[in-house]
Structure formats: C-alpha cells, structure tokens
Amino acid sequence: MPPDTSVLEAVEAVEEAGAKVPTSCRGGICETDVLDGIVDHRDSVLTSGEQAAQTR
C-alpha cells in the first residue's frame, strides 16, 4: 500500500482480503497495535508521551 494510505483504508483492504482486524476505526478513532513503522498521530486522545512511545 502507498505510504499515504490511512489506517481505515488499510483495515478495509485487509478485511476485503478475508482477515479480521480488531480496531475501532469505524467509530472515528482508530486504535490498533503497531507492528512496524512510524505512526503519524493525528489524534487528541493520546498524550504527547504516548504518541512519542509509538506503541499504539
């Protein structure tokens, strides 16, 4: 997937391929585990320390 793919777009693609992805993206806030890469946080939910930790 291109680097500018949103989490929701990626989740939809994975689900279309037949896998279930536990996430709350459809509720407006996406929260899922980070396996690899750098997260581009655009939320007001996590603290700046939580965002910097790159764990979710």
Distance bins in CASP14 RR format, pairs under 12 A and 6 or more apart:
PFRMAT RR
TARGET T0000
AUTHOR 0000-0000-0000
RMODE 2
METHOD distances of the structure
MODEL  1
1 7 0 0 0 0 0 1 0 0 0 0 0
1 8 0 0 0 0 0 1 0 0 0 0 0
1 9 1 0 0 1 0 0 0 0 0 0 0
1 10 1 0 1 0 0 0 0 0 0 0 0
1 11 0 0 0 0 0 1 0 0 0 0 0
1 12 0 0 0 0 0 1 0 0 0 0 0
1 13 1 0 0 1 0 0 0 0 0 0 0
1 14 0 0 0 0 1 0 0 0 0 0 0
1 17 0 0 0 0 0 1 0 0 0 0 0
2 9 0 0 0 0 1 0 0 0 0 0 0
2 10 0 0 0 0 0 1 0 0 0 0 0
2 13 0 0 0 0 0 1 0 0 0 0 0
3 9 0 0 0 0 0 1 0 0 0 0 0
3 10 0 0 0 0 0 1 0 0 0 0 0
3 37 0 0 0 0 0 1 0 0 0 0 0
3 38 0 0 0 0 0 1 0 0 0 0 0
3 40 0 0 0 0 1 0 0 0 0 0 0
4 10 0 0 0 0 0 1 0 0 0 0 0
4 40 0 0 0 0 1 0 0 0 0 0 0
5 11 0 0 0 0 0 1 0 0 0 0 0
5 12 0 0 0 0 1 0 0 0 0 0 0
5 13 0 0 0 0 1 0 0 0 0 0 0
5 14 0 0 0 0 0 1 0 0 0 0 0
5 40 0 0 0 0 0 1 0 0 0 0 0
6 12 0 0 0 0 1 0 0 0 0 0 0
6 13 0 0 0 0 0 1 0 0 0 0 0
6 23 0 0 0 0 0 1 0 0 0 0 0
6 25 0 0 0 0 1 0 0 0 0 0 0
6 28 0 0 0 0 0 1 0 0 0 0 0
6 30 0 0 0 0 1 0 0 0 0 0 0
6 40 0 0 0 0 1 0 0 0 0 0 0
6 42 0 0 0 0 1 0 0 0 0 0 0
7 13 0 0 0 0 0 1 0 0 0 0 0
7 14 0 0 0 0 0 1 0 0 0 0 0
7 21 0 0 0 0 1 0 0 0 0 0 0
7 23 1 0 0 1 0 0 0 0 0 0 0
7 24 0 0 0 0 0 1 0 0 0 0 0
7 25 1 0 1 0 0 0 0 0 0 0 0
7 26 0 0 0 0 0 1 0 0 0 0 0
7 27 0 0 0 0 0 1 0 0 0 0 0
7 28 0 0 0 0 0 1 0 0 0 0 0
7 29 0 0 0 0 0 1 0 0 0 0 0
7 30 1 0 1 0 0 0 0 0 0 0 0
7 31 0 0 0 0 1 0 0 0 0 0 0
7 32 1 0 0 1 0 0 0 0 0 0 0
7 33 0 0 0 0 0 1 0 0 0 0 0
7 34 0 0 0 0 0 1 0 0 0 0 0
7 39 0 0 0 0 1 0 0 0 0 0 0
7 40 0 0 0 0 1 0 0 0 0 0 0
7 41 0 0 0 0 0 1 0 0 0 0 0
7 42 0 0 0 0 1 0 0 0 0 0 0
7 43 0 0 0 0 0 1 0 0 0 0 0
7 56 0 0 0 0 0 1 0 0 0 0 0
8 14 0 0 0 0 0 1 0 0 0 0 0
8 15 0 0 0 0 0 1 0 0 0 0 0
8 21 0 0 0 0 0 1 0 0 0 0 0
8 23 0 0 0 0 1 0 0 0 0 0 0
8 24 0 0 0 0 0 1 0 0 0 0 0
8 25 1 0 1 0 0 0 0 0 0 0 0
8 26 1 0 0 1 0 0 0 0 0 0 0
8 27 0 0 0 0 1 0 0 0 0 0 0
8 28 0 0 0 0 1 0 0 0 0 0 0
8 29 0 0 0 0 0 1 0 0 0 0 0
8 30 1 0 0 1 0 0 0 0 0 0 0
8 31 0 0 0 0 0 1 0 0 0 0 0
8 32 0 0 0 0 0 1 0 0 0 0 0
9 15 0 0 0 0 0 1 0 0 0 0 0
9 16 0 0 0 0 0 1 0 0 0 0 0
9 21 0 0 0 0 0 1 0 0 0 0 0
9 25 0 0 0 0 1 0 0 0 0 0 0
9 30 0 0 0 0 0 1 0 0 0 0 0
10 16 0 0 0 0 0 1 0 0 0 0 0
10 17 0 0 0 0 0 1 0 0 0 0 0
10 19 0 0 0 0 0 1 0 0 0 0 0
10 21 0 0 0 0 1 0 0 0 0 0 0
10 23 0 0 0 0 1 0 0 0 0 0 0
10 25 0 0 0 0 1 0 0 0 0 0 0
10 30 0 0 0 0 1 0 0 0 0 0 0
10 32 0 0 0 0 1 0 0 0 0 0 0
10 35 0 0 0 0 0 1 0 0 0 0 0
11 17 0 0 0 0 0 1 0 0 0 0 0
11 18 0 0 0 0 0 1 0 0 0 0 0
11 19 0 0 0 0 1 0 0 0 0 0 0
11 20 0 0 0 0 1 0 0 0 0 0 0
11 21 1 0 1 0 0 0 0 0 0 0 0
11 22 0 0 0 0 1 0 0 0 0 0 0
11 23 1 0 1 0 0 0 0 0 0 0 0
11 24 0 0 0 0 0 1 0 0 0 0 0
11 25 1 0 1 0 0 0 0 0 0 0 0
11 26 0 0 0 0 1 0 0 0 0 0 0
11 27 0 0 0 0 0 1 0 0 0 0 0
11 28 0 0 0 0 0 1 0 0 0 0 0
11 30 1 0 0 1 0 0 0 0 0 0 0
11 31 0 0 0 0 0 1 0 0 0 0 0
11 32 1 0 0 1 0 0 0 0 0 0 0
12 18 0 0 0 0 0 1 0 0 0 0 0
12 19 0 0 0 0 0 1 0 0 0 0 0
12 21 0 0 0 0 1 0 0 0 0 0 0
12 23 0 0 0 0 0 1 0 0 0 0 0
12 25 0 0 0 0 1 0 0 0 0 0 0
12 26 0 0 0 0 1 0 0 0 0 0 0
12 30 0 0 0 0 0 1 0 0 0 0 0
13 19 0 0 0 0 1 0 0 0 0 0 0
13 21 0 0 0 0 1 0 0 0 0 0 0
14 20 0 0 0 0 1 0 0 0 0 0 0
14 21 1 0 1 0 0 0 0 0 0 0 0
14 22 0 0 0 0 0 1 0 0 0 0 0
14 23 0 0 0 0 1 0 0 0 0 0 0
14 25 0 0 0 0 0 1 0 0 0 0 0
14 32 0 0 0 0 0 1 0 0 0 0 0
15 21 1 0 0 1 0 0 0 0 0 0 0
15 22 0 0 0 0 0 1 0 0 0 0 0
15 23 0 0 0 0 1 0 0 0 0 0 0
15 25 0 0 0 0 0 1 0 0 0 0 0
15 26 0 0 0 0 0 1 0 0 0 0 0
20 32 0 0 0 0 0 1 0 0 0 0 0
21 30 0 0 0 0 0 1 0 0 0 0 0
21 31 0 0 0 0 0 1 0 0 0 0 0
21 32 1 0 0 1 0 0 0 0 0 0 0
21 33 0 0 0 0 1 0 0 0 0 0 0
21 35 0 0 0 0 0 1 0 0 0 0 0
22 30 0 0 0 0 0 1 0 0 0 0 0
22 31 0 0 0 0 1 0 0 0 0 0 0
22 32 1 0 0 1 0 0 0 0 0 0 0
22 33 0 0 0 0 1 0 0 0 0 0 0
23 29 0 0 0 0 1 0 0 0 0 0 0
23 30 1 0 1 0 0 0 0 0 0 0 0
23 31 1 0 0 1 0 0 0 0 0 0 0
23 32 1 0 1 0 0 0 0 0 0 0 0
23 33 0 0 0 0 1 0 0 0 0 0 0
23 34 0 0 0 0 0 1 0 0 0 0 0
23 56 0 0 0 0 0 1 0 0 0 0 0
24 30 1 0 0 1 0 0 0 0 0 0 0
24 31 1 0 1 0 0 0 0 0 0 0 0
24 32 0 0 0 0 1 0 0 0 0 0 0
24 43 0 0 0 0 0 1 0 0 0 0 0
24 45 0 0 0 0 0 1 0 0 0 0 0
24 56 0 0 0 0 0 1 0 0 0 0 0
25 31 0 0 0 0 1 0 0 0 0 0 0
25 32 1 0 0 1 0 0 0 0 0 0 0
25 43 0 0 0 0 0 1 0 0 0 0 0
28 42 0 0 0 0 0 1 0 0 0 0 0
28 43 0 0 0 0 1 0 0 0 0 0 0
28 45 0 0 0 0 0 1 0 0 0 0 0
29 41 0 0 0 0 0 1 0 0 0 0 0
29 42 0 0 0 0 0 1 0 0 0 0 0
29 43 1 0 0 1 0 0 0 0 0 0 0
29 44 0 0 0 0 1 0 0 0 0 0 0
29 45 1 0 0 1 0 0 0 0 0 0 0
29 46 0 0 0 0 1 0 0 0 0 0 0
29 56 0 0 0 0 0 1 0 0 0 0 0
30 39 0 0 0 0 0 1 0 0 0 0 0
30 40 0 0 0 0 0 1 0 0 0 0 0
30 41 0 0 0 0 0 1 0 0 0 0 0
30 42 0 0 0 0 1 0 0 0 0 0 0
30 43 0 0 0 0 1 0 0 0 0 0 0
30 45 0 0 0 0 1 0 0 0 0 0 0
30 46 0 0 0 0 0 1 0 0 0 0 0
30 56 0 0 0 0 1 0 0 0 0 0 0
31 39 0 0 0 0 0 1 0 0 0 0 0
31 41 0 0 0 0 0 1 0 0 0 0 0
31 43 0 0 0 0 1 0 0 0 0 0 0
31 45 0 0 0 0 1 0 0 0 0 0 0
31 46 0 0 0 0 1 0 0 0 0 0 0
31 50 0 0 0 0 0 1 0 0 0 0 0
31 55 0 0 0 0 0 1 0 0 0 0 0
31 56 1 0 0 1 0 0 0 0 0 0 0
32 39 0 0 0 0 0 1 0 0 0 0 0
32 55 0 0 0 0 0 1 0 0 0 0 0
32 56 1 0 0 1 0 0 0 0 0 0 0
33 39 0 0 0 0 0 1 0 0 0 0 0
33 54 0 0 0 0 0 1 0 0 0 0 0
33 55 0 0 0 0 1 0 0 0 0 0 0
33 56 1 0 0 1 0 0 0 0 0 0 0
34 40 0 0 0 0 0 1 0 0 0 0 0
34 41 0 0 0 0 0 1 0 0 0 0 0
34 46 0 0 0 0 0 1 0 0 0 0 0
34 50 0 0 0 0 0 1 0 0 0 0 0
34 51 0 0 0 0 0 1 0 0 0 0 0
34 53 0 0 0 0 1 0 0 0 0 0 0
34 54 1 0 0 1 0 0 0 0 0 0 0
34 55 1 0 0 1 0 0 0 0 0 0 0
34 56 1 0 0 1 0 0 0 0 0 0 0
35 54 0 0 0 0 0 1 0 0 0 0 0
35 55 0 0 0 0 0 1 0 0 0 0 0
35 56 0 0 0 0 0 1 0 0 0 0 0
36 54 0 0 0 0 0 1 0 0 0 0 0
37 54 1 0 0 1 0 0 0 0 0 0 0
37 55 0 0 0 0 0 1 0 0 0 0 0
38 51 0 0 0 0 0 1 0 0 0 0 0
38 52 0 0 0 0 0 1 0 0 0 0 0
38 53 0 0 0 0 0 1 0 0 0 0 0
38 54 1 0 0 1 0 0 0 0 0 0 0
38 55 0 0 0 0 0 1 0 0 0 0 0
39 46 0 0 0 0 1 0 0 0 0 0 0
39 50 0 0 0 0 0 1 0 0 0 0 0
39 51 1 0 0 1 0 0 0 0 0 0 0
39 52 0 0 0 0 0 1 0 0 0 0 0
39 53 0 0 0 0 1 0 0 0 0 0 0
39 54 1 0 1 0 0 0 0 0 0 0 0
39 55 0 0 0 0 1 0 0 0 0 0 0
39 56 1 0 0 1 0 0 0 0 0 0 0
40 51 0 0 0 0 1 0 0 0 0 0 0
40 54 0 0 0 0 0 1 0 0 0 0 0
41 47 0 0 0 0 0 1 0 0 0 0 0
41 48 0 0 0 0 1 0 0 0 0 0 0
41 49 0 0 0 0 0 1 0 0 0 0 0
41 50 0 0 0 0 1 0 0 0 0 0 0
41 51 1 0 1 0 0 0 0 0 0 0 0
41 52 0 0 0 0 1 0 0 0 0 0 0
41 53 0 0 0 0 0 1 0 0 0 0 0
41 54 0 0 0 0 1 0 0 0 0 0 0
41 55 0 0 0 0 0 1 0 0 0 0 0
41 56 0 0 0 0 1 0 0 0 0 0 0
42 51 0 0 0 0 1 0 0 0 0 0 0
43 50 0 0 0 0 1 0 0 0 0 0 0
43 51 1 0 0 1 0 0 0 0 0 0 0
43 56 0 0 0 0 0 1 0 0 0 0 0
44 50 0 0 0 0 0 1 0 0 0 0 0
44 51 0 0 0 0 0 1 0 0 0 0 0
45 51 0 0 0 0 1 0 0 0 0 0 0
45 56 0 0 0 0 0 1 0 0 0 0 0
46 52 0 0 0 0 1 0 0 0 0 0 0
46 53 0 0 0 0 1 0 0 0 0 0 0
46 54 0 0 0 0 0 1 0 0 0 0 0
46 55 0 0 0 0 1 0 0 0 0 0 0
46 56 1 0 0 1 0 0 0 0 0 0 0
47 53 0 0 0 0 1 0 0 0 0 0 0
47 56 0 0 0 0 0 1 0 0 0 0 0
49 55 0 0 0 0 0 1 0 0 0 0 0
49 56 0 0 0 0 0 1 0 0 0 0 0
50 56 1 0 0 1 0 0 0 0 0 0 0
END
